[in-house]
Amino acid sequence: MHPGYDNPITIFNYLLQSKQPTITMITGYDKNDKPIREVDETSTAMLRDLERKLEAKFADYITNNAAWSKELEDTYNNKNNRIVNKKYDGSRLHINGLAKGYHLRPYQKNCGSADY
């Protein structure tokens, strides 16, 4: 295994960042003495297998521990969910020419008060 990828914490950190590194090996040198790198298929396949196992263990741990599951969900939502939908209050909306006896529903009033 490539140095650095033999540590499960390093692999887990890559997974948390949605990264899947490919392990390469030096197969020779070009005329400028720069290394020629090629994918190490065997080591990369082993790394992918470890990644799958870590993902499965993590998913199993989170789904079987309600407290950690809620903590992870809250942390993710607080960090990543930044969209706040505007709420409009159309309760004071008056529309001239509306047929007598016709009353708008609350969602219709709210939509009518939105500034487009």
PyMOL commands that place a pseudoatom at each C-alpha (Angstrom):
pseudoatom trace, name=CA, resn=MET, resi=1, chain=A, elem=C, hetatm=0, pos=[0.000, 0.000, 0.000]
pseudoatom trace, name=CA, resn=HIS, resi=2, chain=A, elem=C, hetatm=0, pos=[1.175, 3.515, -0.789]
pseudoatom trace, name=CA, resn=PRO, resi=3, chain=A, elem=C, hetatm=0, pos=[2.548, 5.540, 2.176]
pseudoatom trace, name=CA, resn=GLY, resi=4, chain=A, elem=C, hetatm=0, pos=[-0.252, 7.551, 3.781]
pseudoatom trace, name=CA, resn=TYR, resi=5, chain=A, elem=C, hetatm=0, pos=[-3.024, 5.318, 2.484]
pseudoatom trace, name=CA, resn=ASP, resi=6, chain=A, elem=C, hetatm=0, pos=[-2.256, 2.584, 5.000]
pseudoatom trace, name=CA, resn=ASN, resi=7, chain=A, elem=C, hetatm=0, pos=[-3.833, 4.751, 7.710]
pseudoatom trace, name=CA, resn=PRO, resi=8, chain=A, elem=C, hetatm=0, pos=[-7.644, 4.386, 7.952]
pseudoatom trace, name=CA, resn=ILE, resi=9, chain=A, elem=C, hetatm=0, pos=[-7.965, 7.962, 9.271]
pseudoatom trace, name=CA, resn=THR, resi=10, chain=A, elem=C, hetatm=0, pos=[-6.297, 9.325, 6.122]
pseudoatom trace, name=CA, resn=ILE, resi=11, chain=A, elem=C, hetatm=0, pos=[-8.602, 7.247, 3.920]
pseudoatom trace, name=CA, resn=PHE, resi=12, chain=A, elem=C, hetatm=0, pos=[-11.637, 8.343, 5.945]
pseudoatom trace, name=CA, resn=ASN, resi=13, chain=A, elem=C, hetatm=0, pos=[-10.649, 12.011, 5.595]
pseudoatom trace, name=CA, resn=TYR, resi=14, chain=A, elem=C, hetatm=0, pos=[-10.469, 11.590, 1.814]
pseudoatom trace, name=CA, resn=LEU, resi=15, chain=A, elem=C, hetatm=0, pos=[-13.940, 10.032, 1.852]
pseudoatom trace, name=CA, resn=LEU, resi=16, chain=A, elem=C, hetatm=0, pos=[-15.332, 12.900, 3.928]
pseudoatom trace, name=CA, resn=GLN, resi=17, chain=A, elem=C, hetatm=0, pos=[-14.010, 15.288, 1.286]
pseudoatom trace, name=CA, resn=SER, resi=18, chain=A, elem=C, hetatm=0, pos=[-15.552, 13.167, -1.519]
pseudoatom trace, name=CA, resn=LYS, resi=19, chain=A, elem=C, hetatm=0, pos=[-12.099, 12.438, -2.883]
pseudoatom trace, name=CA, resn=GLN, resi=20, chain=A, elem=C, hetatm=0, pos=[-10.929, 9.113, -4.242]
pseudoatom trace, name=CA, resn=PRO, resi=21, chain=A, elem=C, hetatm=0, pos=[-7.193, 9.302, -4.767]
pseudoatom trace, name=CA, resn=THR, resi=22, chain=A, elem=C, hetatm=0, pos=[-5.555, 7.008, -7.270]
pseudoatom trace, name=CA, resn=ILE, resi=23, chain=A, elem=C, hetatm=0, pos=[-2.325, 5.374, -6.263]
pseudoatom trace, name=CA, resn=THR, resi=24, chain=A, elem=C, hetatm=0, pos=[0.479, 5.738, -8.773]
pseudoatom trace, name=CA, resn=MET, resi=25, chain=A, elem=C, hetatm=0, pos=[3.921, 4.246, -9.031]
pseudoatom trace, name=CA, resn=ILE, resi=26, chain=A, elem=C, hetatm=0, pos=[7.074, 5.403, -10.755]
pseudoatom trace, name=CA, resn=THR, resi=27, chain=A, elem=C, hetatm=0, pos=[7.771, 3.165, -13.732]
pseudoatom trace, name=CA, resn=GLY, resi=28, chain=A, elem=C, hetatm=0, pos=[10.794, 5.005, -15.082]
pseudoatom trace, name=CA, resn=TYR, resi=29, chain=A, elem=C, hetatm=0, pos=[12.225, 8.399, -15.904]
pseudoatom trace, name=CA, resn=ASP, resi=30, chain=A, elem=C, hetatm=0, pos=[11.989, 10.548, -19.006]
pseudoatom trace, name=CA, resn=LYS, resi=31, chain=A, elem=C, hetatm=0, pos=[14.931, 12.208, -20.755]
pseudoatom trace, name=CA, resn=ASN, resi=32, chain=A, elem=C, hetatm=0, pos=[14.735, 15.148, -18.270]
pseudoatom trace, name=CA, resn=ASP, resi=33, chain=A, elem=C, hetatm=0, pos=[14.970, 12.776, -15.274]
pseudoatom trace, name=CA, resn=LYS, resi=34, chain=A, elem=C, hetatm=0, pos=[11.335, 13.445, -14.343]
pseudoatom trace, name=CA, resn=PRO, resi=35, chain=A, elem=C, hetatm=0, pos=[9.504, 10.393, -13.007]
pseudoatom trace, name=CA, resn=ILE, resi=36, chain=A, elem=C, hetatm=0, pos=[7.024, 8.625, -15.252]
pseudoatom trace, name=CA, resn=ARG, resi=37, chain=A, elem=C, hetatm=0, pos=[4.003, 7.662, -13.169]
pseudoatom trace, name=CA, resn=GLU, resi=38, chain=A, elem=C, hetatm=0, pos=[1.410, 5.048, -13.949]
pseudoatom trace, name=CA, resn=VAL, resi=39, chain=A, elem=C, hetatm=0, pos=[-1.624, 3.926, -11.992]
pseudoatom trace, name=CA, resn=ASP, resi=40, chain=A, elem=C, hetatm=0, pos=[-0.893, 1.084, -9.610]
pseudoatom trace, name=CA, resn=GLU, resi=41, chain=A, elem=C, hetatm=0, pos=[-4.020, -0.950, -10.388]
pseudoatom trace, name=CA, resn=THR, resi=42, chain=A, elem=C, hetatm=0, pos=[-3.553, -3.455, -7.556]
pseudoatom trace, name=CA, resn=SER, resi=43, chain=A, elem=C, hetatm=0, pos=[-3.002, -0.876, -4.808]
pseudoatom trace, name=CA, resn=THR, resi=44, chain=A, elem=C, hetatm=0, pos=[-5.786, 1.356, -6.109]
pseudoatom trace, name=CA, resn=ALA, resi=45, chain=A, elem=C, hetatm=0, pos=[-8.186, -1.616, -6.145]
pseudoatom trace, name=CA, resn=MET, resi=46, chain=A, elem=C, hetatm=0, pos=[-7.190, -2.426, -2.547]
pseudoatom trace, name=CA, resn=LEU, resi=47, chain=A, elem=C, hetatm=0, pos=[-7.780, 1.211, -1.599]
pseudoatom trace, name=CA, resn=ARG, resi=48, chain=A, elem=C, hetatm=0, pos=[-11.253, 1.167, -3.198]
pseudoatom trace, name=CA, resn=ASP, resi=49, chain=A, elem=C, hetatm=0, pos=[-12.063, -1.988, -1.251]
pseudoatom trace, name=CA, resn=LEU, resi=50, chain=A, elem=C, hetatm=0, pos=[-10.982, -0.330, 2.014]
pseudoatom trace, name=CA, resn=GLU, resi=51, chain=A, elem=C, hetatm=0, pos=[-13.039, 2.753, 1.116]
pseudoatom trace, name=CA, resn=ARG, resi=52, chain=A, elem=C, hetatm=0, pos=[-16.149, 0.625, 0.593]
pseudoatom trace, name=CA, resn=LYS, resi=53, chain=A, elem=C, hetatm=0, pos=[-15.601, -1.141, 3.904]
pseudoatom trace, name=CA, resn=LEU, resi=54, chain=A, elem=C, hetatm=0, pos=[-15.104, 2.144, 5.780]
pseudoatom trace, name=CA, resn=GLU, resi=55, chain=A, elem=C, hetatm=0, pos=[-18.210, 3.658, 4.184]
pseudoatom trace, name=CA, resn=ALA, resi=56, chain=A, elem=C, hetatm=0, pos=[-20.260, 0.597, 5.133]
pseudoatom trace, name=CA, resn=LYS, resi=57, chain=A, elem=C, hetatm=0, pos=[-18.980, 0.609, 8.734]
pseudoatom trace, name=CA, resn=PHE, resi=58, chain=A, elem=C, hetatm=0, pos=[-19.647, 4.344, 9.066]
pseudoatom trace, name=CA, resn=ALA, resi=59, chain=A, elem=C, hetatm=0, pos=[-23.166, 4.056, 7.628]
pseudoatom trace, name=CA, resn=ASP, resi=60, chain=A, elem=C, hetatm=0, pos=[-23.892, 1.103, 9.938]
pseudoatom trace, name=CA, resn=TYR, resi=61, chain=A, elem=C, hetatm=0, pos=[-22.578, 2.979, 12.971]
pseudoatom trace, name=CA, resn=ILE, resi=62, chain=A, elem=C, hetatm=0, pos=[-24.585, 6.123, 12.225]
pseudoatom trace, name=CA, resn=THR, resi=63, chain=A, elem=C, hetatm=0, pos=[-27.838, 4.298, 11.474]
pseudoatom trace, name=CA, resn=ASN, resi=64, chain=A, elem=C, hetatm=0, pos=[-27.557, 2.234, 14.668]
pseudoatom trace, name=CA, resn=ASN, resi=65, chain=A, elem=C, hetatm=0, pos=[-26.766, 5.166, 16.980]
pseudoatom trace, name=CA, resn=ALA, resi=66, chain=A, elem=C, hetatm=0, pos=[-29.655, 7.599, 17.118]
pseudoatom trace, name=CA, resn=ALA, resi=67, chain=A, elem=C, hetatm=0, pos=[-27.790, 10.243, 19.140]
pseudoatom trace, name=CA, resn=TRP, resi=68, chain=A, elem=C, hetatm=0, pos=[-24.863, 10.365, 16.707]
pseudoatom trace, name=CA, resn=SER, resi=69, chain=A, elem=C, hetatm=0, pos=[-27.219, 10.233, 13.757]
pseudoatom trace, name=CA, resn=LYS, resi=70, chain=A, elem=C, hetatm=0, pos=[-29.088, 13.313, 15.012]
pseudoatom trace, name=CA, resn=GLU, resi=71, chain=A, elem=C, hetatm=0, pos=[-25.816, 15.090, 15.853]
pseudoatom trace, name=CA, resn=LEU, resi=72, chain=A, elem=C, hetatm=0, pos=[-24.426, 14.410, 12.381]
pseudoatom trace, name=CA, resn=GLU, resi=73, chain=A, elem=C, hetatm=0, pos=[-27.663, 15.525, 10.722]
pseudoatom trace, name=CA, resn=ASP, resi=74, chain=A, elem=C, hetatm=0, pos=[-27.781, 18.763, 12.727]
pseudoatom trace, name=CA, resn=THR, resi=75, chain=A, elem=C, hetatm=0, pos=[-24.113, 19.511, 12.079]
pseudoatom trace, name=CA, resn=TYR, resi=76, chain=A, elem=C, hetatm=0, pos=[-24.518, 18.927, 8.351]
pseudoatom trace, name=CA, resn=ASN, resi=77, chain=A, elem=C, hetatm=0, pos=[-27.664, 21.059, 8.156]
pseudoatom trace, name=CA, resn=ASN, resi=78, chain=A, elem=C, hetatm=0, pos=[-26.126, 23.918, 10.150]
pseudoatom trace, name=CA, resn=LYS, resi=79, chain=A, elem=C, hetatm=0, pos=[-23.035, 23.914, 7.985]
pseudoatom trace, name=CA, resn=ASN, resi=80, chain=A, elem=C, hetatm=0, pos=[-24.463, 23.313, 4.511]
pseudoatom trace, name=CA, resn=ASN, resi=81, chain=A, elem=C, hetatm=0, pos=[-28.106, 24.376, 4.403]
pseudoatom trace, name=CA, resn=ARG, resi=82, chain=A, elem=C, hetatm=0, pos=[-27.928, 28.108, 3.800]
pseudoatom trace, name=CA, resn=ILE, resi=83, chain=A, elem=C, hetatm=0, pos=[-31.072, 28.721, 1.760]
pseudoatom trace, name=CA, resn=VAL, resi=84, chain=A, elem=C, hetatm=0, pos=[-33.865, 30.425, 3.649]
pseudoatom trace, name=CA, resn=ASN, resi=85, chain=A, elem=C, hetatm=0, pos=[-37.095, 30.738, 1.735]
pseudoatom trace, name=CA, resn=LYS, resi=86, chain=A, elem=C, hetatm=0, pos=[-38.856, 34.065, 2.076]
pseudoatom trace, name=CA, resn=LYS, resi=87, chain=A, elem=C, hetatm=0, pos=[-42.210, 34.009, 3.764]
pseudoatom trace, name=CA, resn=TYR, resi=88, chain=A, elem=C, hetatm=0, pos=[-44.800, 36.510, 2.635]
pseudoatom trace, name=CA, resn=ASP, resi=89, chain=A, elem=C, hetatm=0, pos=[-47.718, 37.735, 4.676]
pseudoatom trace, name=CA, resn=GLY, resi=90, chain=A, elem=C, hetatm=0, pos=[-50.633, 38.620, 2.462]
pseudoatom trace, name=CA, resn=SER, resi=91, chain=A, elem=C, hetatm=0, pos=[-53.157, 38.894, 5.280]
pseudoatom trace, name=CA, resn=ARG, resi=92, chain=A, elem=C, hetatm=0, pos=[-53.594, 42.651, 4.623]
pseudoatom trace, name=CA, resn=LEU, resi=93, chain=A, elem=C, hetatm=0, pos=[-53.759, 42.284, 0.836]
pseudoatom trace, name=CA, resn=HIS, resi=94, chain=A, elem=C, hetatm=0, pos=[-56.774, 43.920, -0.787]
pseudoatom trace, name=CA, resn=ILE, resi=95, chain=A, elem=C, hetatm=0, pos=[-57.527, 43.365, -4.462]
pseudoatom trace, name=CA, resn=ASN, resi=96, chain=A, elem=C, hetatm=0, pos=[-59.826, 45.879, -6.149]
pseudoatom trace, name=CA, resn=GLY, resi=97, chain=A, elem=C, hetatm=0, pos=[-62.280, 44.337, -8.553]
pseudoatom trace, name=CA, resn=LEU, resi=98, chain=A, elem=C, hetatm=0, pos=[-62.381, 40.925, -6.914]
pseudoatom trace, name=CA, resn=ALA, resi=99, chain=A, elem=C, hetatm=0, pos=[-65.834, 39.347, -7.278]
pseudoatom trace, name=CA, resn=LYS, resi=100, chain=A, elem=C, hetatm=0, pos=[-68.099, 39.796, -4.286]
pseudoatom trace, name=CA, resn=GLY, resi=101, chain=A, elem=C, hetatm=0, pos=[-68.173, 36.830, -1.974]
pseudoatom trace, name=CA, resn=TYR, resi=102, chain=A, elem=C, hetatm=0, pos=[-64.890, 35.502, -3.305]
pseudoatom trace, name=CA, resn=HIS, resi=103, chain=A, elem=C, hetatm=0, pos=[-62.186, 35.162, -0.718]
pseudoatom trace, name=CA, resn=LEU, resi=104, chain=A, elem=C, hetatm=0, pos=[-58.591, 34.358, -1.477]
pseudoatom trace, name=CA, resn=ARG, resi=105, chain=A, elem=C, hetatm=0, pos=[-57.027, 31.456, 0.339]
pseudoatom trace, name=CA, resn=PRO, resi=106, chain=A, elem=C, hetatm=0, pos=[-54.032, 32.288, 2.570]
pseudoatom trace, name=CA, resn=TYR, resi=107, chain=A, elem=C, hetatm=0, pos=[-51.473, 30.862, 0.123]
pseudoatom trace, name=CA, resn=GLN, resi=108, chain=A, elem=C, hetatm=0, pos=[-53.037, 32.965, -2.665]
pseudoatom trace, name=CA, resn=LYS, resi=109, chain=A, elem=C, hetatm=0, pos=[-52.759, 36.132, -0.576]
pseudoatom trace, name=CA, resn=ASN, resi=110, chain=A, elem=C, hetatm=0, pos=[-49.164, 35.303, 0.324]
pseudoatom trace, name=CA, resn=CYS, resi=111, chain=A, elem=C, hetatm=0, pos=[-48.281, 34.737, -3.318]
pseudoatom trace, name=CA, resn=GLY, resi=112, chain=A, elem=C, hetatm=0, pos=[-49.977, 37.987, -4.291]
pseudoatom trace, name=CA, resn=SER, resi=113, chain=A, elem=C, hetatm=0, pos=[-47.898, 39.965, -1.812]
pseudoatom trace, name=CA, resn=ALA, resi=114, chain=A, elem=C, hetatm=0, pos=[-44.553, 38.655, -3.118]
pseudoatom trace, name=CA, resn=ASP, resi=115, chain=A, elem=C, hetatm=0, pos=[-42.419, 41.151, -4.988]
pseudoatom trace, name=CA, resn=TYR, resi=116, chain=A, elem=C, hetatm=0, pos=[-41.447, 39.643, -8.306]
for i in range(1, 116): cmd.bond("trace and resi %d" % i, "trace and resi %d" % (i + 1))
show_as sticks, trace
zoom trace
